Amino acid sequence: MKKIENTIQRKGTYYSNLRVPADLRDQFGGVEMVRKSLKTSDPDMARDRVAVMRAKMNAQRDKFRGDAEWKRLAELLPPDQNKLLRDAGGVEGLLAQFERGKIGIKFREAGAPHHTPNDDSDTRSSEEIEVDLAGHRAEIAATAAQVNAGGKVLKRLGQDVQLIGDVFSLRDLIEEGYSETVDPQTADAVRNCVRRFNELHGELALKSLEVRHLREYVDAIKGLPAITSGKGMRDKTLQQLLAIAKKKNSKTLGDSTLSKHVSMLKGLMSHAVTQGYLDVNRWAVYKFKKAKTKHSAKSTRRPFTTEELDRILNAVRSSNQPQFGSETIDRWAPWIASHHGLRIQEVCQLRICDFQEREGIWCMQITDEGEGQRTKNKASVRWVPVHPKLIVEGLRQQVAERKAAKNPESFVFQYWMRYKKRLGELQFDGRGRVSGAYGKRFASQMDRLELQDPSIVFHSFRHRLQDAADTVGIPDSHRRYLTGRANKDATEDGYGEGASMKSLLKSLARIDPTTG
């Protein structure tokens, strides 16, 4: 019998001998080779039949790999665009929907109502005709918005498609430079805000946005649950979250959060004006009115009490668990925050080089100059003496040991990797924060210590220090500098070099947050 490529011969019959691509083997029962009777001893028929089998396998391989690729890309898309792609069954399905949508719009445009009565039997008035025309235009605009939504997904995936009309939107504005003007966390917050806005209104062209769109958005999100960080909640749509909040009678967004949404969107529109995308910020006139509250109403946060603070500090100091080893952020963050009032991100991002002697005093720098470092404002950038109590606790020794082993630009603290059973370097998360993972561990620790009052959080260390500073009566200028708060009199900013490290240390040493 004649030898044919991709076949073998058994008892006078040709069999296929096709190697299965590694990524397709699960679909072929795990086998490496497909050997199946071609039911012929004729070499020409065997060649044709094995060629058909090879073509089908190649097509199956291409589809599988194509599906795997678009599913990978889908995970990089915002949730609403991810859903559009998945609902369409992938890129090919979305392309087909897009083209059908464009054809549908052309038919609708061709079927527009006449501007004048068709004949004597058409008794519509000119006003009724105008209403019909307006309704038809609105219908076409709504369809175009849906078609363009899919088209934008396709363009993000590298497809060469032509969108309909002016489609530059708030989302496009973020990616066309706005995200580079703010820190990563703010950019993500604005993206999420715009995502919710688009889920309500659709992805409208920037030039079509009016005050009513912002007002309707604010009215809608008043019903959102106050907490959406739980498992699976972030991926829910605006409509799904509203339904969940209503069903569970959840606590909804407060005025402070609503005001932040308004500020973010108005700021984005202001950016559009300064960059020449718009002539005027139509949303500038919108004012969000907060509900009046009594001045006696309790603050949402409070300082730690002496007993609560002692419980936390003693727990991290005396623990024999590796999570709280002398090299870890879990050991030192509560102590540094309670004695310096640092915010959680400021503590976690401290580098080895941020500890130096200045004017003969061991000091610590809070700055945003390092890669990924950030501070709240200009006043937050500062050098401060290290509290003597921290030196007694062993902080200086820990920094020295770390300095001897690592690059000065490295973070000064590490964390215990529970599953790998060893220390690891702190890492930035998807929002550009180095404090995210530690924040979750701190919250878990609070639960273990039975400190579950929602009004006490990591920031309560800062409140506690402020109270301790007020108690001993250090100069207000020292208190504000040490804690990174702006001066009351802004005109003083930039005048003089400020207090010496020696005088700041003298004030700092008087502050003891662990006493009543």
C-alpha positions in Angstrom: 0.0 0.0 0.0 1.1 3.5 -0.8 2.4 5.6 2.1 0.2 8.7 2.7 1.2 11.6 5.0 -0.7 11.7 8.4 -1.8 8.0 8.0 -0.8 4.6 9.1 -1.9 1.2 7.6 -3.5 -1.7 9.5 -4.6 -4.9 7.8 -5.0 -3.2 4.4 -6.9 -0.2 5.7 -5.7 3.4 6.1 -6.0 5.1 9.6 -5.5 8.7 10.5 -2.3 9.5 12.4 -2.8 13.1 13.5 -1.0 14.8 16.4 -3.4 16.7 18.6 -2.1 20.2 19.6 -1.3 20.3 23.3 -3.9 22.9 24.2 -6.6 20.8 22.5 -5.9 17.5 24.1 -8.5 17.9 26.9 -11.1 18.1 24.2 -9.8 14.8 22.7 -9.9 12.8 25.9 -6.2 13.6 26.7 -4.8 11.6 23.7 -1.7 12.8 21.8 -2.6 11.1 18.5 -5.9 10.6 16.7 -5.8 7.2 15.0 -9.1 6.5 13.4 -10.1 4.2 10.5 -10.5 6.0 7.2 -12.5 3.0 6.0 -10.6 2.8 2.7 -7.6 1.1 1.2 -7.6 3.6 -1.7 -4.6 6.0 -1.3 -6.4 8.9 -3.0 -9.5 8.6 -0.8 -7.3 8.2 2.3 -5.4 11.4 1.4 -8.7 13.3 0.9 -10.3 12.0 4.1 -7.3 12.7 6.4 -7.0 16.1 4.8 -10.6 16.8 5.9 -9.8 15.6 9.4 -6.7 17.8 9.6 -8.7 20.8 8.4 -11.4 20.3 11.0 -8.7 19.9 13.7 -7.0 23.1 12.6 -10.3 25.0 12.6 -11.0 23.6 16.1 -7.6 24.7 17.2 -7.9 28.2 15.8 -11.4 28.6 17.4 -10.1 27.4 20.7 -7.1 29.7 20.7 -9.2 32.6 19.4 -11.7 32.0 22.2 -8.9 31.8 24.8 -7.4 35.1 23.5 -10.6 37.1 23.5 -11.4 35.8 27.0 -8.0 36.9 28.1 -8.5 40.3 26.6 -12.0 40.5 28.1 -10.5 40.4 31.6 -8.6 43.6 30.8 -11.8 45.4 29.8 -14.0 47.4 32.2 -16.9 45.3 33.5 -19.6 46.7 31.1 -17.4 46.2 28.1 -16.4 42.8 29.3 -20.1 41.9 29.5 -20.8 43.1 26.0 -18.0 41.0 24.6 -19.0 37.8 26.5 -22.7 38.3 25.7 -21.8 38.4 22.0 -19.8 35.2 22.3 -16.5 36.8 21.5 -15.0 39.1 18.9 -16.6 37.5 15.9 -20.1 37.7 17.5 -19.6 41.3 18.5 -18.4 42.2 15.0 -21.5 40.6 13.5 -23.7 42.5 16.0 -22.0 45.8 15.1 -22.4 45.4 11.4 -26.1 44.4 11.8 -26.6 47.4 14.0 -25.2 49.8 11.4 -27.4 48.2 8.7 -30.4 48.6 11.0 -29.7 52.3 11.5 -29.6 52.8 7.8 -33.0 51.2 7.4 -34.4 53.3 10.2 -33.0 56.5 8.6 -34.5 55.5 5.3 -37.9 55.0 7.0 -38.0 58.4 8.7 -41.5 60.1 8.8 -42.1 62.7 6.1 -41.7 66.4 7.1 -45.0 67.1 5.5 -48.3 65.1 5.3 -48.1 62.2 2.8 -51.4 62.9 1.2 -54.9 64.2 2.0 -55.5 61.2 4.2 -52.7 62.2 6.5 -54.4 64.5 9.0 -51.4 65.2 11.3 -50.7 68.7 12.3 -47.2 70.2 11.8 -46.6 69.8 15.6 -47.6 66.1 15.5 -45.2 65.6 12.6 -42.4 67.2 14.5 -43.1 65.0 17.5 -43.0 61.9 15.2 -39.7 63.1 13.8 -38.2 63.8 17.2 -39.2 60.3 18.4 -37.6 58.8 15.3 -34.4 60.7 15.8 -34.3 59.7 19.5 -34.8 56.0 18.5 -31.9 56.2 16.0 -29.7 57.9 18.5 -30.4 55.2 21.2 -29.6 52.5 18.6 -26.4 54.3 17.5 -25.3 54.5 21.2 -25.8 50.8 21.6 -23.9 50.0 18.3 -21.1 52.4 19.2 -20.8 50.7 22.7 -19.9 47.5 20.9 -17.8 49.3 18.4 -15.6 50.8 21.2 -15.0 47.4 22.6 -13.9 46.2 19.1 -11.6 49.2 18.7 -10.0 48.4 22.1 -9.4 44.9 20.9 -7.6 46.2 17.8 -10.5 45.8 15.3 -10.6 48.4 12.5 -14.3 49.5 12.7 -15.9 52.9 11.9 -18.0 54.3 14.7 -21.1 56.4 14.1 -20.9 60.1 14.6 -19.2 62.0 17.5 -18.5 59.3 20.1 -15.8 60.9 22.3 -17.0 60.2 25.8 -16.1 60.6 29.5 -14.4 57.3 29.4 -12.3 58.3 26.4 -11.4 61.6 28.2 -10.0 59.6 31.2 -7.7 57.6 28.9 -6.7 60.5 26.7 -4.5 62.1 29.3 -6.7 62.8 32.4 -5.4 59.6 34.2 -1.9 61.0 33.9 -2.8 64.2 35.8 -3.9 62.4 39.0 -2.6 59.5 41.1 -3.5 56.0 40.2 -6.0 55.6 43.1 -7.9 58.8 42.0 -7.9 57.7 38.4 -9.4 54.3 39.4 -12.1 56.1 41.5 -13.0 58.3 38.5 -13.1 55.3 36.2 -15.5 53.6 38.5 -17.7 56.7 38.8 -17.8 57.0 35.0 -18.6 53.3 34.7 -21.6 53.7 36.9 -22.6 56.9 34.9 -22.4 54.9 31.7 -24.4 52.0 33.1 -27.2 54.5 33.8 -27.1 56.6 30.6 -25.1 54.6 28.1 -21.7 55.9 26.8 -22.9 59.3 25.6 -20.7 61.6 23.5 -19.1 64.3 25.7 -20.7 67.1 23.8 -24.2 65.7 24.3 -24.0 65.8 28.1 -26.3 68.1 30.0 -26.9 69.1 33.6 -29.9 66.7 33.7 -27.6 63.7 33.1 -25.5 64.6 36.2 -28.6 65.3 38.3 -30.3 62.0 37.2 -27.0 60.1 38.0 -26.8 61.6 41.5 -30.5 60.7 42.1 -29.9 57.1 41.0 -26.8 56.4 43.1 -28.5 57.6 46.2 -29.8 54.0 46.3 -26.5 52.3 46.0 -25.3 50.2 49.0 -22.7 52.0 51.1 -20.3 49.0 50.9 -19.6 47.4 47.5 -16.2 45.9 48.3 -17.5 42.4 49.1 -16.8 39.4 47.0 -18.5 39.7 43.6 -20.0 43.2 44.4 -17.5 45.2 42.4 -18.5 43.3 39.2 -22.2 44.1 39.7 -23.9 46.6 37.5 -25.5 49.8 38.8 -28.9 48.3 38.3 -27.9 45.0 40.1 -26.5 46.9 43.1 -29.6 49.1 43.4 -31.7 45.9 43.4 -29.5 44.3 46.1 -29.6 47.4 48.3 -33.4 47.5 48.0 -33.9 43.8 48.7 -31.6 43.7 51.7 -32.6 47.2 53.0 -28.9 48.0 53.0 -27.4 51.3 54.3 -26.9 53.5 51.2 -24.4 56.1 50.1 -24.1 59.1 52.4 -23.9 62.7 51.3 -20.2 62.8 51.7 -19.7 60.0 49.1 -22.4 61.5 46.8 -20.6 64.8 46.9 -17.3 63.1 45.9 -19.0 61.6 42.9 -20.2 65.0 41.9 -16.7 66.5 42.4 -15.1 63.8 40.3 -17.4 64.2 37.4 -17.4 68.0 37.5 -13.6 67.9 37.7 -13.5 65.6 34.6 -15.7 68.0 32.7 -13.5 70.9 33.8 -10.5 69.0 32.4 -12.3 68.6 29.1 -12.7 72.4 28.9 -9.0 73.1 29.7 -7.9 70.5 27.1 -10.2 72.0 24.4 -12.6 69.1 24.1 -15.5 71.4 25.2 -16.1 75.1 25.2 -17.9 75.3 28.5 -18.4 73.0 31.5 -22.2 72.6 31.6 -22.0 70.8 34.9 -20.3 73.7 36.7 -23.7 75.2 37.6 -24.8 72.0 39.3 -24.8 72.2 43.1 -25.2 69.1 45.3 -27.2 69.9 48.3 -26.3 67.9 51.4 -29.1 67.1 53.9 -28.9 69.2 57.0 -27.6 67.4 60.0 -27.3 68.4 63.7 -24.0 69.7 64.8 -24.2 67.3 67.7 -24.3 64.3 65.3 -21.5 61.8 66.0 -18.5 61.7 63.8 -18.1 58.5 61.7 -14.6 58.0 63.1 -13.2 58.4 66.6 -9.7 58.0 68.2 -8.7 54.8 69.9 -9.2 54.8 73.7 -6.1 54.2 75.9 -7.3 50.6 76.5 -7.9 49.9 72.8 -4.5 51.4 71.8 -2.7 49.4 74.5 -4.4 46.2 73.3 -3.2 46.7 69.7 0.3 47.8 70.5 0.9 45.0 73.1 -0.6 42.4 70.7 1.9 43.2 67.9 4.8 43.6 70.2 4.3 40.4 72.2 3.1 38.1 69.4 5.3 35.1 68.6 3.6 34.7 65.2 5.9 35.3 62.2 3.3 37.8 60.8 4.4 40.2 63.5 8.1 39.6 63.3 10.5 42.5 63.8 11.0 42.9 60.1 7.3 43.2 59.2 4.9 46.1 58.5 2.4 44.3 60.7 4.7 44.8 63.7 5.6 48.4 63.1 2.7 50.1 61.4 0.5 50.5 64.5 3.5 51.8 66.6 4.6 54.3 64.0 1.1 55.5 63.2 0.2 55.9 66.9 3.4 57.9 67.7 3.5 60.0 64.5 0.0 60.1 63.1 1.0 58.7 59.7 -1.7 57.5 57.3 -1.6 53.9 56.4 -0.1 54.4 52.9 2.6 56.8 54.4 3.7 54.1 56.8 3.8 51.2 54.3 5.7 53.1 51.7 8.6 54.1 54.0 11.9 53.3 52.3 15.3 52.6 53.9 16.6 55.9 52.6 13.7 57.7 54.4 15.6 57.2 57.7 18.6 59.5 58.2 20.3 61.8 60.7 19.6 65.4 60.3 21.0 68.1 62.6 22.4 65.2 64.7 18.9 63.7 65.2 17.6 60.4 63.7 14.7 61.4 61.5 12.1 60.0 59.2 10.9 61.4 55.8 7.3 61.3 54.6 7.5 61.9 50.9 6.1 61.2 47.5 9.5 61.4 45.6 10.1 57.6 45.4 8.6 55.4 42.7 4.9 54.7 43.6 5.1 56.8 46.8 2.2 59.3 47.4 1.1 61.8 50.0 -2.2 63.5 50.6 -0.9 67.1 49.9 2.1 69.4 49.9 2.0 69.7 53.7 2.3 65.9 54.1 5.9 66.0 52.7 8.2 66.5 55.6 11.2 65.3 57.7 10.3 64.6 61.3 12.4 63.4 64.3 11.7 59.7 65.1 9.8 59.4 68.4 12.2 58.3 71.2 9.8 55.5 72.2 10.1 53.9 68.7 13.9 53.9 69.1 13.5 52.1 72.5 11.2 49.6 70.7 14.1 48.7 68.3 13.1 50.6 65.2 16.5 52.1 64.6 18.2 48.6 64.9 15.6 47.2 62.4 16.3 49.9 59.9 20.1 49.4 60.2 19.8 45.7 59.6 17.6 46.2 56.6 20.0 48.8 55.3 22.9 46.4 55.4 21.0 43.9 53.3 19.0 45.8 50.8 19.1 48.7 48.3 18.4 52.1 50.1 15.4 52.6 47.8 13.7 49.3 49.1 10.8 49.5 51.4 12.0 49.3 55.0 9.4 46.7 56.0 8.4 43.3 54.7 5.5 41.0 55.3 5.0 37.4 56.2 3.8 35.3 53.2 1.5 32.9 55.0 1.5 30.1 52.3 5.1 30.3 51.3 6.2 30.5 55.0 8.8 33.3 54.4 9.2 37.0 54.3 8.4 38.9 51.1 8.7 42.4 49.8 5.7 44.7 49.9 4.0 45.0 46.5 1.9 47.6 44.8 -1.7 46.4 44.1 -3.8 47.1 41.0 -4.7 50.6 42.3 -1.1 51.6 42.9 -1.2 51.2 46.6 1.4 49.4 48.7 -0.9 49.4 51.8 -3.9 47.5 50.4 -3.0 44.0 51.6 -1.8 45.2 55.0 -5.1 47.2 55.5 -7.0 43.9 55.2 -4.7 42.1 57.6 -5.1 45.0 60.1 -8.9 44.8 59.8 -8.7 41.0 60.6 -6.5 41.7 63.6 -9.0 44.2 64.9 -11.6 41.5 64.7 -9.4 39.0 66.6 -8.8 41.6 69.3 -12.6 42.1 69.5 -12.3 45.8 68.4 -15.3 45.8 66.1 -16.7 49.3 66.5 -17.0 50.6 62.9 -16.0 54.1 64.0 -12.4 52.9 64.8 -10.1 52.3 61.9 -6.4 52.6 61.1 -6.9 56.4 60.8 -7.9 56.4 64.5 -4.2 56.2 65.4 -3.9 59.7 63.8 -6.9 61.0 65.7 -5.4 59.6 68.9 -2.1 61.4 68.3 -3.9 64.7 67.7 -5.6 64.4 71.0 -2.4 63.4 72.8 -0.7 66.5 71.3 -3.5 68.8 72.4 -3.4 67.3 75.9 0.3 68.2 76.5 -0.1 71.6 74.8 2.7 71.6 72.3 2.9 74.6 70.0 0.2 74.5 67.3 2.8 75.0 64.5 4.8 72.0 65.8 1.7 69.8 66.0 0.6 70.7 62.4 4.1 70.2 61.0 4.6 66.9 62.8 1.3 65.5 61.6 1.6 66.9 58.1 -1.3 69.3 58.3 -1.5 72.6 56.4 -1.0 75.8 58.4 -4.1 77.7 59.4 -2.6 80.8 57.8 -1.8 79.9 54.3 0.1 83.1 53.8 2.8 81.8 56.0 3.5 78.9 53.6 7.0 79.3 52.1 8.3 81.8 54.6 11.2 80.7 56.9 12.7 77.3 57.3 10.4 76.2 60.1 11.3 74.8 63.5 14.6 73.0 64.1 14.7 69.2 64.5 15.9 69.8 68.1 12.8 71.8 69.0 10.5 69.4 67.1 12.0 66.5 69.0 11.4 68.2 72.3 7.7 68.7 71.4 7.4 65.2 70.0 8.9 63.5 73.1 6.2 65.1 75.3 3.5 63.3 73.3 2.5 59.9 74.6 -0.6 58.5 72.9 -0.6 55.5 75.4 -1.5 57.7 78.4 -5.0 59.0 79.2 
